[in-house]
Amino acid sequence: MVASGGKGNAALAARSAWVGSALEYYDFFLYGTAAALVFGKVFFPPGDQAVGTLVSLATFGVGYAARPLGAIVLGHVGDRHGRRRVLLLTVVAMGVTTFLIGCLPSYAVVGIAAPILLVLLRLLQGFFAGGEQASANSATLEHAPDGRRAYFSSFTLMGTQGGQAIATIVFIPIAALPERDLLTWGWRVPFWISAIVAIVAVLIRRSLQETPVFVRGAERDDVARVPLADLFRHHWRAVLRVVLAAVIATPSTIFTVWALSYAVNTLGLAKTPMLWVGVLANVVAMAAIPLWGRLSDRVGRKRQFIAGSAGSAVLAFAYLWSISTRSYPLILVVGVLFFGVVYTATSAVWPAFYGEMFPARVRLTGTALGTQIGFAIAGFVPSAIGWLVGTGPNAWIGAALITALMCLVNIVAVSTARETFRVPTAELGASPARRDDAAAAAR
């Protein structure tokens, strides 16, 4: 292994994180869009459309359920053998599983085997996604210079928005196809395109070297043999804090999945304008995230995170209400403000903030496990809303209340954390008494 450092390596790590995260969220939110608009009719028995949609949304949540297991396994590999190995494995595996989803036969062809195969591939997709973002965050944070960690690691979340935007753009012309074409071959094309993104990701990540922090730890034999055991023995509070903070992903799943289903399937709004709201919000988010990252490097993680969470709680009500008015201009303006501007104040911060809670020897496992459990909770919120408040025209009120509750959980968790934006990278995750030793070892 060769250690690397400097701004050039930080930029390469940021590009690597962007493209990998774009693939992950292209895959995941392409699935979410298809689950909201198509899968209920393709993979489940014909009948009540509302029931089919609810079950289809539940399969979206299943992918999140597999992510904590992937976080444990891939986190172990990354903390034991290096970040780069996981970065290559995850993009290849996610590209393959997404491509295979596009090849699945429908319920009309193979019966009950169709939803079973869909769930199995969704589980595999979630398993490998469980290590993708945490490995990208860890690599970018560890390559970044002190004082710019939030900026460089925010590229992971820029990739998230990019993946969502690309998935939606690809799906817009597909959704406009005649229903027969959409339900037979049309929906499959975006899933096959994921193979191209995976190839690009592999080509970029092959040139990325291992992080200096991991290399120094390996040279000093300061690598956890069983990262999970080390994590729960010494850092369980940080894991719990990340789990509770990571439910801030709820506004994202509500915006991209539940609100789309509510608008199209419940209120009968046109698919294309609603999909364009998502595209434009994600384009704005890609511009806003690095700016929020720069601000966090100046003012700190906590105050920005809390402000973004509180703003997201308020704007969730405004956005879902705007959909209930059936006014496309209002939906667009509020949607872009909600998801493209205010929510990104949180998503720009957490890649650095969560990683800064752990020392390098358990950083990938701690970040992956904590975020993926929190994301799993957020991933099931769309289907939980359907079961708890139904799918009627006024369901948006219950959805907004549940979203605000998840934001409150995040605010409480973040408020209990230590501010870390001024702590040198080599000293992250160490108690104050051990920071001098860590700093000396890094020199």
HELIX and SHEET records of a PDB file:
HELIX    1   1 LYS A    7  LEU A   37  1                                  31    
HELIX    2   2 PHE A   39  VAL A   42  1                                   4    
HELIX    3   3 GLN A   49  HIS A   81  1                                  33    
HELIX    4   4 ARG A   83  ILE A  101  1                                  19    
HELIX    5   5 TYR A  107  VAL A  110  1                                   4    
HELIX    6   6 ALA A  113  HIS A  143  1                                  31    
HELIX    7   7 ARG A  149  ALA A  175  1                                  27    
HELIX    8   8 GLU A  179  ASP A  181  1                                   3    
HELIX    9   9 LEU A  182  GLY A  186  3                                   5    
HELIX   10  10 ARG A  188  ARG A  205  1                                  18    
HELIX   11  11 PRO A  212  GLU A  219  1                                   8    
HELIX   12  12 PRO A  227  HIS A  234  1                                   8    
HELIX   13  13 TRP A  236  ALA A  245  1                                  10    
HELIX   14  14 ALA A  246  ALA A  249  5                                   4    
HELIX   15  15 THR A  250  THR A  253  1                                   4    
HELIX   16  16 ILE A  254  TRP A  258  3                                   5    
HELIX   17  17 ALA A  259  SER A  261  1                                   3    
HELIX   18  18 TYR A  262  THR A  266  3                                   5    
HELIX   19  19 LYS A  271  VAL A  299  1                                  29    
HELIX   20  20 LYS A  302  THR A  325  1                                  24    
HELIX   21  21 TYR A  328  GLY A  335  1                                   8    
HELIX   22  22 VAL A  336  VAL A  342  3                                   7    
HELIX   23  23 THR A  344  SER A  347  1                                   4    
HELIX   24  24 TRP A  350  GLY A  355  1                                   6    
HELIX   25  25 ALA A  360  VAL A  362  5                                   3    
HELIX   26  26 ARG A  363  VAL A  389  1                                  27    
HELIX   27  27 ALA A  395  SER A  415  1                                  21    
HELIX   28  28 THR A  425  GLU A  427  5                                   3    
HELIX   29  29 PRO A  432  ARG A  434  5                                   3    
HELIX   30  30 ARG A  435  ALA A  442  1                                   8    
END                                                                             
